[in-house]
Amino acid sequence: MSFNITTNNVENYANLASFPATGQDNIIYIDTATNTAYYWNGVDYQSISGGGGGGVNKYVIELDGSLSNVTFSSAGGKTIIDVVHNLNNADIVPQIYSNDGGFDEIYYTTMYIMTPNTIKIESAQTISSGDYKLLILY
């Protein structure tokens, strides 16, 4: 089973108060002050909790091709990155951010959750080894 999460599905805001008054379906909203993820339920924003406790768990992987769990390749003019992680969980939200700490827009990028332990990143934009990290919320 796989599904697509694009960079357009995740929006970052300084805090919950700066979220749009009315949210949208299929968007994950990140409060960067508290690193908390939310979704819009049609009435208000709901925190996405991880594993029965309060808050969201975070897992960060350096997108460095020298690591054994990260593989860079290219096909059809796209950068392909295969990432293996140990979360064993398909209910995750992956997001790429630059090593300088910013959530840079990486256009024309799609992330596929291939198995509970594998993510495939395809980007028409060049992504160089070591320039970005993969943040996984679960």
C-alpha positions as a Markdown table, in Angstrom:
| # | Residue | x | y | z |
|---|---|---|---|---|
| 1 | Met | 0.0 | 0.0 | 0.0 |
| 2 | Ser | 1.3 | 3.5 | -0.8 |
| 3 | Phe | -0.1 | 7.0 | -0.9 |
| 4 | Asn | 1.3 | 10.3 | -2.0 |
| 5 | Ile | 2.2 | 13.3 | 0.2 |
| 6 | Thr | 3.4 | 16.3 | -1.7 |
| 7 | Thr | 5.1 | 19.4 | -0.2 |
| 8 | Asn | 1.8 | 21.2 | -0.9 |
| 9 | Asn | 0.1 | 19.1 | 1.8 |
| 10 | Val | 2.1 | 20.5 | 4.6 |
| 11 | Glu | 2.0 | 24.2 | 5.7 |
| 12 | Asn | 4.2 | 25.8 | 8.3 |
| 13 | Tyr | 3.1 | 28.6 | 10.6 |
| 14 | Ala | 4.8 | 30.5 | 13.4 |
| 15 | Asn | 2.1 | 29.3 | 15.9 |
| 16 | Leu | -1.4 | 28.1 | 16.1 |
| 17 | Ala | -2.8 | 31.6 | 16.3 |
| 18 | Ser | -1.3 | 32.4 | 12.8 |
| 19 | Phe | -3.2 | 29.4 | 11.2 |
| 20 | Pro | -5.9 | 30.4 | 8.6 |
| 21 | Ala | -9.3 | 31.1 | 10.3 |
| 22 | Thr | -10.7 | 28.2 | 8.2 |
| 23 | Gly | -8.5 | 25.3 | 7.4 |
| 24 | Gln | -8.6 | 23.0 | 4.4 |
| 25 | Asp | -9.1 | 19.2 | 4.1 |
| 26 | Asn | -6.0 | 17.2 | 3.2 |
| 27 | Ile | -3.5 | 19.7 | 4.7 |
| 28 | Ile | -1.2 | 19.2 | 7.6 |
| 29 | Tyr | -0.6 | 22.4 | 9.5 |
| 30 | Ile | 2.6 | 22.7 | 11.5 |
| 31 | Asp | 2.9 | 25.0 | 14.5 |
| 32 | Thr | 6.7 | 25.6 | 14.3 |
| 33 | Ala | 6.8 | 27.2 | 17.8 |
| 34 | Thr | 5.8 | 23.9 | 19.4 |
| 35 | Asn | 6.5 | 21.5 | 16.6 |
| 36 | Thr | 2.9 | 20.3 | 16.7 |
| 37 | Ala | 1.0 | 19.0 | 13.7 |
| 38 | Tyr | -2.7 | 19.7 | 13.2 |
| 39 | Tyr | -5.4 | 19.0 | 10.7 |
| 40 | Trp | -8.7 | 20.8 | 10.0 |
| 41 | Asn | -11.8 | 18.7 | 11.0 |
| 42 | Gly | -14.3 | 21.1 | 9.4 |
| 43 | Val | -14.9 | 23.0 | 12.6 |
| 44 | Asp | -11.5 | 23.6 | 14.2 |
| 45 | Tyr | -7.9 | 22.4 | 14.2 |
| 46 | Gln | -7.1 | 19.1 | 15.9 |
| 47 | Ser | -3.7 | 18.1 | 17.1 |
| 48 | Ile | -2.3 | 14.9 | 15.5 |
| 49 | Ser | -1.2 | 12.8 | 18.4 |
| 50 | Gly | 1.2 | 10.0 | 18.2 |
| 51 | Gly | 0.9 | 6.6 | 19.8 |
| 52 | Gly | -1.7 | 7.4 | 22.6 |
| 53 | Gly | 0.3 | 10.1 | 24.2 |
| 54 | Gly | 0.1 | 13.8 | 23.8 |
| 55 | Gly | 1.9 | 15.4 | 20.9 |
| 56 | Val | 3.6 | 14.2 | 17.8 |
| 57 | Asn | 6.7 | 12.1 | 17.7 |
| 58 | Lys | 9.5 | 13.2 | 15.4 |
| 59 | Tyr | 12.2 | 11.3 | 13.6 |
| 60 | Val | 14.9 | 13.0 | 11.5 |
| 61 | Ile | 17.0 | 11.4 | 8.8 |
| 62 | Glu | 20.0 | 13.2 | 7.2 |
| 63 | Leu | 19.5 | 12.8 | 3.4 |
| 64 | Asp | 23.2 | 11.9 | 2.9 |
| 65 | Gly | 24.0 | 9.3 | 0.3 |
| 66 | Ser | 26.9 | 8.0 | 2.3 |
| 67 | Leu | 24.5 | 6.6 | 4.9 |
| 68 | Ser | 23.5 | 3.0 | 4.5 |
| 69 | Asn | 19.8 | 3.7 | 4.7 |
| 70 | Val | 19.7 | 6.5 | 2.1 |
| 71 | Thr | 20.2 | 5.9 | -1.6 |
| 72 | Phe | 20.4 | 8.6 | -4.3 |
| 73 | Ser | 19.7 | 7.9 | -8.0 |
| 74 | Ser | 18.2 | 9.6 | -11.0 |
| 75 | Ala | 15.7 | 8.6 | -13.6 |
| 76 | Gly | 13.8 | 10.6 | -16.3 |
| 77 | Gly | 15.4 | 13.8 | -15.1 |
| 78 | Lys | 14.3 | 13.3 | -11.5 |
| 79 | Thr | 16.2 | 13.0 | -8.3 |
| 80 | Ile | 15.2 | 9.7 | -6.7 |
| 81 | Ile | 15.9 | 9.1 | -3.0 |
| 82 | Asp | 15.1 | 5.9 | -1.2 |
| 83 | Val | 15.0 | 6.1 | 2.6 |
| 84 | Val | 14.8 | 3.1 | 4.9 |
| 85 | His | 13.8 | 3.9 | 8.5 |
| 86 | Asn | 13.0 | 1.8 | 11.6 |
| 87 | Leu | 9.6 | 3.2 | 12.6 |
| 88 | Asn | 7.6 | 0.3 | 11.2 |
| 89 | Asn | 4.7 | 2.6 | 10.8 |
| 90 | Ala | 2.8 | 3.6 | 7.6 |
| 91 | Asp | 0.8 | 6.3 | 9.4 |
| 92 | Ile | 3.5 | 9.0 | 9.0 |
| 93 | Val | 3.8 | 12.5 | 7.6 |
| 94 | Pro | 7.2 | 13.1 | 5.9 |
| 95 | Gln | 8.6 | 16.5 | 5.2 |
| 96 | Ile | 11.9 | 17.7 | 3.8 |
| 97 | Tyr | 13.8 | 20.7 | 5.2 |
| 98 | Ser | 17.2 | 22.2 | 4.6 |
| 99 | Asn | 20.2 | 21.7 | 6.8 |
| 100 | Asp | 20.1 | 25.4 | 7.6 |
| 101 | Gly | 16.9 | 24.7 | 9.5 |
| 102 | Gly | 14.5 | 26.3 | 7.1 |
| 103 | Phe | 11.5 | 24.6 | 5.5 |
| 104 | Asp | 12.5 | 25.5 | 1.9 |
| 105 | Glu | 9.9 | 24.8 | -0.8 |
| 106 | Ile | 11.1 | 21.9 | -2.9 |
| 107 | Tyr | 8.8 | 22.1 | -5.9 |
| 108 | Tyr | 7.6 | 19.2 | -8.0 |
| 109 | Thr | 8.5 | 16.7 | -5.3 |
| 110 | Thr | 6.4 | 13.7 | -4.3 |
| 111 | Met | 7.0 | 11.3 | -1.4 |
| 112 | Tyr | 5.6 | 7.8 | -1.5 |
| 113 | Ile | 5.2 | 5.7 | 1.6 |
| 114 | Met | 6.1 | 2.3 | 0.1 |
| 115 | Thr | 6.1 | 0.1 | 3.1 |
| 116 | Pro | 6.0 | 0.8 | 6.9 |
| 117 | Asn | 9.8 | 1.1 | 6.7 |
| 118 | Thr | 10.5 | 2.7 | 3.3 |
| 119 | Ile | 9.9 | 6.2 | 1.7 |
| 120 | Lys | 10.7 | 7.1 | -1.9 |
| 121 | Ile | 11.2 | 10.7 | -2.7 |
| 122 | Glu | 11.0 | 11.8 | -6.4 |
| 123 | Ser | 11.8 | 15.4 | -7.3 |
| 124 | Ala | 12.2 | 17.3 | -10.6 |
| 125 | Gln | 14.3 | 19.7 | -8.5 |
| 126 | Thr | 17.9 | 18.7 | -7.9 |
| 127 | Ile | 18.4 | 17.5 | -4.3 |
| 128 | Ser | 22.0 | 17.1 | -3.4 |
| 129 | Ser | 23.3 | 14.6 | -0.8 |
| 130 | Gly | 23.8 | 16.3 | 2.5 |
| 131 | Asp | 21.7 | 19.5 | 1.7 |
| 132 | Tyr | 18.4 | 18.3 | 3.3 |
| 133 | Lys | 16.9 | 16.3 | 6.1 |
| 134 | Leu | 13.8 | 14.3 | 6.2 |
| 135 | Leu | 11.5 | 15.0 | 9.1 |
| 136 | Ile | 8.9 | 12.2 | 9.8 |
| 137 | Leu | 6.0 | 12.9 | 12.1 |
| 138 | Tyr | 4.3 | 9.9 | 13.5 |
